[in-house]
Amino acid sequence: MRRNSAKNVALGGVMAALAIVIMCLGGLIPLATYVCPMFCAVLLMIVLKIAGSKIAWAWYGAVAILSVLLGPDKEAAAVFVFLGYYPIIKPWLDKRKLAFLWKLALFNAAIFVMYSLLIYVFGLSEVVEEFKDVGLVMTVITLVLGNVTLFMLDMMLSLLGKRKKNG
């Protein structure tokens, strides 16, 4: 099967629609701010394995734009915009020496830039209030748990990639 066939584009469209539905559910479920972008990353991994990187990048771009425009939870949409491409660059990161540190640096830099933009450029006062309410200690704990969650996602994507190759 050709990598750029209409079948792959159609698969990408259907999976993108599913991802937008998942991102829109983020406004209904409290913890979905971080869970919905992770589910979408799994969908991206499926698109990447079946359709290739060109369609995967187009898929990521479409879902990122539509999530920002249609998603009720702008923080979840921002998490997807800043980290949703992770399954595409994961194979490159896995080949690097000290891949663990590269992934850690990528995640923390992306989160820092994302929250800086949300607070200082877009002026999302809800995020500032949330940080004030939980305090510095809980904010640091949340960042640490975010790093742990990234590595759990990384392991899940690795298993998905191996399962697809062997399957």
trRosetta pair geometry for C-beta under 8 A, 3 or more apart (Angstrom, degrees):
i j d omega theta_ij theta_ji phi_ij phi_ji
1 5 6.0 -86 179 6 88 147
1 7 6.9 -66 -164 63 127 138
1 8 7.8 138 147 -47 117 106
2 5 4.4 120 69 -49 95 98
2 8 7.9 -113 97 -4 69 128
3 8 6.7 18 174 -34 39 170
3 51 6.9 103 -171 -179 68 46
3 52 4.2 48 -169 -34 114 149
3 54 7.5 92 139 32 114 113
3 55 7.8 -160 161 -6 81 116
4 8 6.5 -107 -139 59 19 136
4 9 7.6 37 -175 -46 59 100
4 52 7.3 -56 -64 46 65 143
4 54 6.8 -13 -93 74 102 138
4 55 7.2 170 -115 -48 64 110
5 8 5.2 102 60 5 72 98
5 9 7.4 -137 105 -1 42 88
6 9 5.5 -54 -148 39 40 112
6 10 6.1 42 153 -21 70 105
7 10 5.8 -54 -148 37 29 111
7 11 6.4 33 151 -20 63 105
8 11 5.5 -49 -147 34 33 114
8 12 6.4 37 152 -20 63 103
8 50 6.6 -180 -123 128 90 90
8 51 3.7 134 -166 -123 110 98
8 52 7.1 15 -170 18 152 94
8 55 5.5 -130 146 -52 111 170
9 12 5.6 -52 -151 35 33 115
9 13 6.5 35 150 -21 64 104
9 51 7.6 130 -59 -143 36 136
9 55 6.5 -134 -91 -124 57 125
10 13 5.6 -52 -149 34 34 114
10 14 6.4 30 155 -15 66 104
11 14 6.0 -57 -148 38 30 107
11 15 6.1 24 157 -13 66 111
11 47 6.8 165 124 -118 102 79
11 50 6.1 -81 130 110 160 139
11 51 6.0 -170 76 -58 123 123
12 15 5.9 -59 -142 43 28 107
12 16 6.1 32 156 -24 65 108
12 47 5.4 83 -106 -143 77 123
12 51 5.7 -14 -56 -17 105 176
12 55 4.9 -126 -69 174 147 112
12 56 7.9 -135 -114 -79 117 38
12 58 6.9 36 172 88 152 106
12 59 4.8 -122 -158 -81 105 112
13 16 5.6 -53 -144 34 28 112
13 17 6.5 30 155 -19 62 102
14 17 5.7 -51 -152 33 32 112
14 18 6.6 32 150 -17 63 104
15 18 5.5 -51 -149 37 36 114
15 19 6.3 40 150 -23 66 103
15 43 5.1 164 -176 179 106 109
15 46 6.6 -164 -125 85 147 115
15 47 5.3 -166 84 -68 160 112
15 59 6.8 -2 89 -147 112 135
16 19 5.5 -51 -147 35 34 114
16 20 6.5 35 153 -20 65 102
16 59 5.5 -143 -75 -147 105 83
16 62 5.3 -8 -145 102 145 125
16 63 5.3 -139 -142 -68 85 94
16 66 7.5 94 170 30 104 148
17 20 5.8 -52 -149 33 32 110
17 21 6.6 35 151 -19 63 103
18 21 5.7 -53 -152 34 34 113
18 22 6.4 35 150 -19 66 105
18 43 6.3 -173 93 -124 114 148
19 22 5.5 -53 -149 36 34 113
19 23 6.3 33 152 -18 67 105
19 39 7.8 173 -124 111 70 88
19 40 4.4 81 -146 -126 105 98
19 43 5.1 -156 -76 79 103 156
19 44 7.7 61 -95 -51 145 80
19 59 8.0 105 9 172 154 99
19 63 4.7 -22 109 -129 140 133
19 67 7.8 -62 137 -66 98 110
20 23 5.6 -52 -144 39 33 111
20 24 6.2 34 154 -19 65 106
20 63 6.5 -141 -62 -133 77 77
20 66 5.1 -44 -105 124 121 131
20 67 6.7 -143 -117 -74 69 68
20 70 6.3 27 -165 77 110 142
20 71 7.8 -131 -155 -65 67 88
21 24 5.8 -56 -147 38 30 110
21 25 6.6 35 151 -24 63 102
22 25 5.7 -52 -154 28 32 114
22 26 7.5 55 144 -39 57 89
22 36 5.2 161 147 -151 89 89
22 39 5.1 -133 -173 97 149 131
22 40 5.9 -179 86 -64 135 88
22 43 7.7 179 13 -18 152 143
23 26 5.6 -26 -170 -7 42 122
23 36 5.3 123 -105 159 46 129
23 37 7.5 57 -103 -74 92 60
23 40 6.4 28 -59 -61 98 139
23 63 7.3 150 -24 -177 144 93
23 66 7.8 127 63 107 147 88
23 67 4.4 -87 178 -121 162 100
23 70 7.5 91 99 87 115 96
23 71 4.5 -68 146 -97 105 122
23 73 7.8 -140 178 53 71 96
23 76 6.4 168 -151 124 79 119
23 77 6.5 76 -172 -88 124 77
23 80 6.6 -36 -108 -28 124 159
24 27 6.7 -37 -179 15 49 106
24 70 6.2 -45 -83 133 107 102
24 71 5.7 -131 -85 -113 54 61
24 72 6.5 76 -151 0 62 91
25 28 5.4 -59 -167 34 59 114
25 29 6.3 20 150 3 89 110
25 32 6.3 -133 115 -150 80 157
25 36 6.5 173 72 -102 88 124
26 29 6.8 -74 -136 49 30 87
26 32 4.0 -166 -131 126 60 119
26 33 6.3 101 -170 -84 112 39
26 35 7.9 173 -111 66 87 82
26 36 4.1 -71 -77 -11 108 159
26 71 6.2 14 48 -164 125 110
26 72 6.8 -176 80 60 83 83
26 73 4.1 -102 122 30 112 135
26 76 4.1 -106 -179 47 157 173
26 77 8.0 -179 65 -43 156 70
27 32 7.6 -72 -8 77 21 136
27 71 7.1 166 -36 178 106 68
27 72 3.0 10 -70 78 150 128
27 73 4.8 -168 -76 -35 69 89
28 32 7.2 41 61 6 62 155
29 32 3.9 94 78 -34 100 120
29 35 7.5 -54 105 58 130 134
31 34 6.9 -53 172 42 73 90
31 35 5.7 60 124 -14 88 124
32 35 5.0 -74 -127 54 46 105
32 36 4.7 47 176 -30 90 107
32 73 6.8 160 96 6 101 165
32 76 6.4 -9 124 -95 80 148
33 36 7.3 -30 -122 25 6 104
33 73 5.7 -134 -100 168 76 141
33 75 5.2 -7 -148 100 118 113
33 76 4.5 -132 -141 -71 51 90
33 79 6.8 112 162 -7 74 145
34 37 6.5 -59 -157 39 35 105
34 38 6.6 35 151 -19 66 111
34 76 7.4 -125 -51 -113 29 83
34 79 6.3 -133 -108 -163 58 169
34 146 7.2 -126 -130 -113 143 87
34 149 6.7 17 160 143 132 165
35 38 5.6 -62 -155 37 34 113
35 39 6.5 35 152 -20 70 102
36 39 5.7 -50 -148 33 34 111
36 40 6.5 33 154 -17 64 106
36 73 7.6 123 35 62 149 136
36 76 5.2 30 61 -170 125 134
36 80 7.6 -57 112 -57 90 119
37 40 5.4 -55 -147 39 36 114
37 41 6.4 44 151 -26 66 100
37 76 5.9 -167 -35 -171 100 77
37 79 4.5 -124 -22 109 162 108
37 80 4.1 -152 -117 -74 105 79
37 83 6.6 72 156 76 137 104
37 84 6.0 -107 -159 -83 99 88
38 41 5.4 -46 -150 28 36 115
38 42 6.9 39 150 -19 62 98
38 149 7.4 -90 -82 165 141 110
38 153 5.4 -122 -139 -102 106 126
39 42 5.7 -50 -157 31 37 112
39 43 6.7 37 146 -17 65 102
40 43 5.4 -49 -150 36 39 114
40 44 6.4 45 148 -23 66 101
40 63 6.3 163 -167 162 129 146
40 67 8.0 -3 -103 -78 169 142
40 80 5.8 8 73 -123 149 123
40 84 6.1 -31 110 -132 119 108
41 44 5.4 -48 -148 34 35 115
41 45 6.6 42 150 -24 63 99
41 83 7.6 -37 -79 127 129 89
41 84 6.2 -146 -81 -142 82 56
41 86 5.9 -6 -137 58 128 108
41 87 5.4 152 -174 -30 83 112
41 153 6.3 30 91 -172 148 128
41 157 7.1 -64 141 -77 107 124
42 45 5.6 -47 -152 28 35 115
42 46 6.9 37 149 -19 62 100
42 87 7.9 148 -90 -69 21 145
42 156 7.1 -47 -95 129 107 121
42 157 7.2 -141 -102 -89 64 80
42 160 6.8 170 -145 -69 85 166
43 46 5.6 -51 -156 32 37 113
43 47 6.6 35 149 -16 67 103
44 47 5.5 -53 -148 38 36 111
44 48 6.1 41 152 -24 68 105
44 56 6.1 89 -173 -157 84 96
44 59 6.3 166 -121 108 81 125
44 60 6.1 51 -126 -79 131 90
44 63 7.7 -121 -76 34 105 155
44 84 6.7 136 -40 173 156 83
44 85 7.8 -135 174 -118 159 30
44 87 4.8 154 102 45 107 137
44 88 7.0 -72 157 -40 121 88
45 48 5.5 -51 -146 35 31 115
45 49 6.4 28 157 -17 64 106
45 87 4.2 -125 -76 -150 80 148
45 157 5.2 -156 -95 -137 149 94
45 160 5.4 67 130 105 143 142
45 161 6.9 -98 -172 -63 117 83
46 49 6.0 -57 -147 37 29 107
46 50 6.3 9 161 -3 65 113
46 160 7.5 -79 -68 172 72 131
46 164 8.0 173 -120 -86 60 141
47 50 6.3 -69 -142 47 26 98
47 51 5.3 -29 -178 30 68 119
47 55 6.4 -128 168 116 103 101
47 56 5.2 146 111 -101 102 77
47 59 5.0 5 141 -1 164 174
48 51 7.1 -63 -105 56 12 77
48 52 7.2 -33 -160 152 47 6
48 53 6.4 30 -142 -90 89 55
48 56 4.0 43 -89 -95 77 148
48 87 5.7 -161 -3 130 150 113
48 88 6.0 -165 -102 -93 136 69
49 160 7.8 -133 -32 139 148 95
49 161 6.7 -170 -85 -119 124 66
49 164 4.7 -10 -176 147 154 165
51 55 3.9 -65 137 71 125 144
51 56 6.5 157 80 -48 101 76
51 59 7.9 107 72 -32 143 133
52 55 5.6 84 66 22 79 98
52 56 6.7 -139 106 -9 38 99
53 56 5.1 -58 -140 40 35 117
53 57 6.2 37 161 -22 70 100
53 88 6.1 106 -138 -149 91 102
54 57 6.1 -53 -151 33 27 106
54 58 6.6 23 151 -12 61 107
55 58 5.5 -53 -147 40 37 112
55 59 6.0 45 150 -26 67 105
56 59 5.4 -50 -145 34 31 117
56 60 6.4 35 154 -21 63 102
56 87 7.5 -115 -171 98 133 105
56 88 5.3 160 127 -94 128 111
57 60 5.6 -49 -147 34 32 113
57 61 6.5 33 154 -18 63 105
57 85 7.6 31 -118 -129 69 107
57 88 6.4 91 -74 -130 74 160
58 61 5.7 -55 -150 37 31 112
58 62 6.3 29 155 -17 66 108
59 62 5.9 -59 -147 38 28 108
59 63 6.1 19 160 -11 66 111
60 63 6.1 -61 -143 42 26 105
60 64 6.0 28 158 -22 65 111
60 84 5.6 156 -149 120 98 109
60 85 5.2 68 -163 -91 157 77
60 88 6.7 -68 -38 -22 148 138
61 64 5.8 -56 -143 35 26 112
61 65 6.4 21 161 -14 63 108
62 65 6.1 -58 -148 38 27 106
62 66 6.1 16 160 -9 65 113
63 66 5.9 -59 -139 46 29 106
63 67 5.9 36 158 -27 65 109
63 80 7.0 -98 128 161 102 135
63 84 6.9 -153 95 174 117 152
64 67 5.8 -54 -145 32 24 113
64 68 6.7 22 157 -16 60 105
64 77 7.7 113 -159 -174 55 81
64 80 6.0 -167 -108 122 72 100
64 81 4.7 103 -155 -104 110 72
64 84 5.9 -171 -80 53 100 150
65 68 6.0 -59 -155 35 30 107
65 69 6.3 16 154 -9 66 113
66 69 5.7 -60 -141 45 34 107
66 70 5.4 -8 174 14 73 118
66 71 7.8 97 128 -27 61 90
67 70 6.8 -67 -119 54 18 83
67 71 4.5 15 -171 -22 63 132
67 76 7.5 -114 180 112 119 85
67 77 4.1 169 137 -127 98 92
67 80 5.3 -11 104 69 171 146
67 81 7.2 -156 77 -51 124 86
68 71 6.7 -12 -73 32 12 107
68 74 7.2 51 -140 -135 64 78
68 77 4.7 141 -85 163 52 137
68 78 7.7 79 -99 -67 93 58
68 81 6.6 43 -59 -61 114 130
71 74 6.9 144 97 -83 101 41
71 76 6.3 -127 166 81 141 105
71 77 4.4 165 63 -65 143 115
73 76 4.0 47 106 13 117 114
73 77 6.6 160 95 -14 63 83
74 77 5.3 -51 -146 38 39 115
74 78 6.2 43 152 -23 67 102
74 118 7.7 146 125 -130 108 111
74 124 6.7 -158 92 -106 133 141
75 78 5.6 -51 -149 35 32 113
75 79 6.6 37 150 -22 63 100
75 118 7.0 50 -106 -132 76 155
75 124 7.5 157 -69 152 88 162
75 126 8.0 -110 -42 97 121 117
75 127 6.6 147 -91 -86 119 108
76 79 5.5 -48 -149 31 35 114
76 80 6.6 32 152 -15 64 102
77 80 5.8 -55 -153 37 33 110
77 81 6.3 36 149 -22 67 105
78 81 5.5 -49 -143 35 35 113
78 82 6.1 17 163 -5 67 111
78 114 5.2 129 156 -166 110 111
78 117 7.6 -176 -147 82 129 114
78 118 5.9 5 -121 -72 172 120
79 82 6.3 -67 -144 47 25 98
79 83 5.9 -31 175 32 65 113
79 84 7.8 103 122 -48 59 86
79 114 6.9 77 -88 -176 46 162
80 83 6.9 -82 -125 60 20 73
80 84 4.0 40 -175 -59 67 124
81 84 6.4 9 -67 8 12 117
81 114 7.6 144 76 -117 97 111
82 110 4.4 145 161 -179 107 103
82 111 7.3 140 122 -74 143 38
82 113 6.8 172 -134 81 132 102
82 114 4.3 -79 -31 -74 165 122
83 86 5.4 6 176 -35 74 117
83 107 6.9 40 -113 -122 125 70
83 110 5.4 118 -71 133 86 153
83 111 7.9 17 -52 -62 125 74
83 150 7.9 -101 -160 -111 141 108
85 88 5.1 -53 -176 36 75 116
85 89 6.1 48 134 -6 95 106
86 89 6.4 -73 -144 49 32 92
86 90 5.9 56 158 -55 69 98
86 106 7.8 133 -111 129 94 135
86 150 7.9 -136 -140 -150 159 96
86 153 7.5 46 109 123 149 129
86 157 7.8 -144 120 -44 102 168
87 90 5.4 -31 -142 -1 31 126
87 157 5.6 -152 -111 -141 93 140
89 92 5.2 -55 -167 42 66 116
89 93 5.9 67 137 -23 85 103
89 106 8.0 -170 102 -144 137 159
90 93 5.6 -58 -143 40 33 111
90 94 6.1 38 158 -26 68 105
90 154 6.9 174 -134 -133 122 83
90 157 6.0 -84 -146 121 175 143
90 158 7.9 -140 162 -68 134 74
91 94 5.6 -51 -145 32 32 115
91 95 6.9 30 156 -20 62 104
91 161 8.0 161 -76 -137 98 157
92 95 6.1 -59 -158 31 32 109
92 96 7.2 41 147 -32 63 101
93 96 5.7 -46 -158 14 40 118
93 99 5.4 106 152 -151 76 95
93 102 5.2 -170 -149 108 95 128
93 103 5.7 95 168 -70 142 86
93 106 7.2 -65 -105 -13 141 151
94 99 5.4 38 -125 -135 32 153
94 158 7.8 132 -99 -100 141 108
95 99 7.5 114 41 -85 21 120
96 99 5.0 130 68 -89 86 73
96 102 5.1 47 88 -21 150 159
98 101 4.3 -11 156 28 109 117
98 102 6.4 122 107 -21 78 88
99 102 5.5 -55 -148 37 38 114
99 103 6.2 36 156 -19 70 105
100 103 6.1 -59 -152 36 26 108
100 104 6.3 26 151 -19 63 110
101 104 5.4 -53 -144 38 34 115
101 105 6.1 34 156 -19 67 105
102 105 5.8 -55 -146 38 28 110
102 106 6.3 30 154 -21 64 107
103 106 5.7 -52 -146 35 31 113
103 107 6.3 29 157 -17 65 107
103 150 6.8 168 158 140 107 123
103 151 7.3 107 122 -88 140 78
103 154 6.4 21 -157 -89 155 151
104 107 6.1 -56 -147 37 26 108
104 108 6.3 14 161 -8 63 112
104 147 6.4 31 -129 -144 84 116
105 108 6.2 -62 -141 44 26 103
105 109 5.9 24 162 -17 65 113
106 109 6.1 -61 -143 40 22 107
106 110 6.1 20 160 -18 62 112
107 110 5.9 -62 -148 38 25 109
107 111 6.3 20 158 -16 64 109
107 146 7.1 172 165 134 122 101
107 147 6.2 135 105 -109 147 69
107 150 4.8 -34 -104 -96 151 168
108 111 5.8 -53 -142 39 31 109
108 112 6.2 33 157 -20 64 107
108 143 7.5 58 -118 -173 90 112
108 147 7.2 5 -64 -85 94 108
109 112 5.7 -55 -145 37 29 111
109 113 6.2 24 158 -14 65 108
110 113 6.0 -57 -145 40 28 107
110 114 6.0 31 156 -23 64 111
111 114 5.6 -54 -142 36 28 114
111 115 6.3 18 164 -9 65 108
111 143 6.9 146 127 -129 155 92
111 146 6.5 87 -93 135 154 155
112 115 6.5 -61 -145 42 24 100
112 116 6.1 26 156 -20 62 112
113 116 5.7 -58 -145 38 28 114
113 117 6.3 27 158 -17 65 107
114 117 6.0 -61 -153 37 26 107
114 118 6.3 23 154 -17 64 109
115 118 5.4 -51 -140 39 36 113
115 119 6.0 24 163 -11 68 110
115 127 6.8 -174 -145 171 85 140
116 119 6.3 -64 -143 44 24 101
116 120 5.6 -19 177 19 65 118
116 121 7.6 56 130 -7 67 99
117 120 6.9 -67 -115 54 18 83
117 121 4.7 -28 -155 31 62 126
117 122 6.3 47 149 -4 73 102
118 121 7.5 10 -32 50 10 85
118 122 5.4 -40 -140 51 38 119
118 124 4.7 -37 174 26 88 127
118 127 5.2 63 131 -2 123 168
119 122 7.7 41 4 55 11 77
119 123 7.3 38 -180 -107 31 27
119 124 6.5 -74 -87 51 42 80
119 127 5.7 -115 -78 92 84 125
119 128 5.7 111 -132 -66 103 94
120 123 7.6 3 -174 -70 10 58
124 127 4.5 58 103 3 109 110
124 128 7.3 159 99 -9 62 85
125 128 5.4 -53 -152 39 46 114
125 129 6.0 47 150 -21 74 105
126 129 5.7 -55 -147 39 31 111
126 130 6.2 36 152 -24 64 105
127 130 5.6 -51 -148 33 31 114
127 131 6.6 31 153 -17 63 103
128 131 5.8 -55 -152 36 31 110
128 132 6.4 30 151 -18 65 106
129 132 5.6 -54 -147 37 34 112
129 133 6.2 35 154 -23 67 106
130 133 5.7 -54 -146 34 29 112
130 134 6.4 10 163 -5 65 110
131 134 6.4 -64 -141 44 27 97
131 139 5.7 38 -141 -90 85 132
132 135 7.8 27 179 -70 28 42
134 138 3.9 -113 165 89 101 136
134 139 6.0 128 98 -54 115 74
134 142 7.4 35 140 -27 156 133
135 138 5.2 85 63 18 83 101
135 139 6.8 -142 100 -10 41 93
136 139 5.5 -58 -147 35 31 114
136 140 6.4 29 157 -17 67 104
137 140 6.0 -56 -153 36 30 108
137 141 6.4 29 150 -17 64 107
138 141 5.3 -51 -143 39 36 114
138 142 6.2 43 153 -24 66 102
139 142 5.6 -51 -150 33 30 114
139 143 6.6 32 150 -19 62 103
140 143 5.6 -51 -151 34 34 112
140 144 6.5 35 151 -18 65 103
141 144 5.6 -52 -148 37 33 112
141 145 6.3 31 153 -16 66 106
142 145 5.7 -55 -145 41 31 110
142 146 6.3 40 150 -26 63 103
143 146 5.4 -49 -149 30 32 118
143 147 6.8 35 151 -19 62 99
144 147 5.7 -51 -156 32 34 112
144 148 6.6 34 147 -16 65 103
145 148 5.4 -49 -147 37 38 114
145 149 6.2 42 151 -22 67 104
146 149 5.5 -53 -146 37 31 113
146 150 6.5 39 152 -25 63 100
147 150 5.6 -47 -150 28 33 114
147 151 6.8 25 154 -12 63 103
148 151 6.0 -61 -155 39 32 106
148 152 6.5 33 148 -19 66 105
149 152 5.5 -52 -147 36 35 112
149 153 6.3 38 152 -19 66 103
150 153 5.6 -55 -151 37 31 112
150 154 6.2 37 148 -24 65 105
151 154 5.1 -43 -142 33 38 120
151 155 6.5 41 155 -19 64 98
152 155 5.8 -50 -150 35 33 110
152 156 6.4 33 150 -18 64 106
153 156 5.6 -57 -148 39 33 112
153 157 6.2 32 154 -18 67 106
154 157 5.9 -54 -146 37 29 109
154 158 6.4 32 152 -21 63 105
155 158 5.5 -52 -149 34 33 114
155 159 6.5 32 153 -17 65 103
156 159 5.7 -52 -149 36 32 110
156 160 6.3 34 152 -19 64 106
157 160 5.5 -51 -144 38 34 114
157 161 6.2 37 154 -21 65 105
158 161 5.7 -54 -148 36 30 112
158 162 6.4 26 155 -15 64 107
159 162 5.8 -56 -146 40 31 108
159 163 6.0 33 155 -22 67 108
160 163 5.7 -53 -142 36 29 112
160 164 6.4 29 158 -20 63 106
161 164 6.0 -55 -149 34 28 110
161 165 6.6 25 155 -17 62 107
162 165 5.7 -57 -149 37 33 110
162 166 6.1 17 159 -7 69 112
163 166 6.1 -64 -142 46 27 101
163 167 5.6 28 160 -29 65 119
164 167 5.8 -55 -132 35 23 113
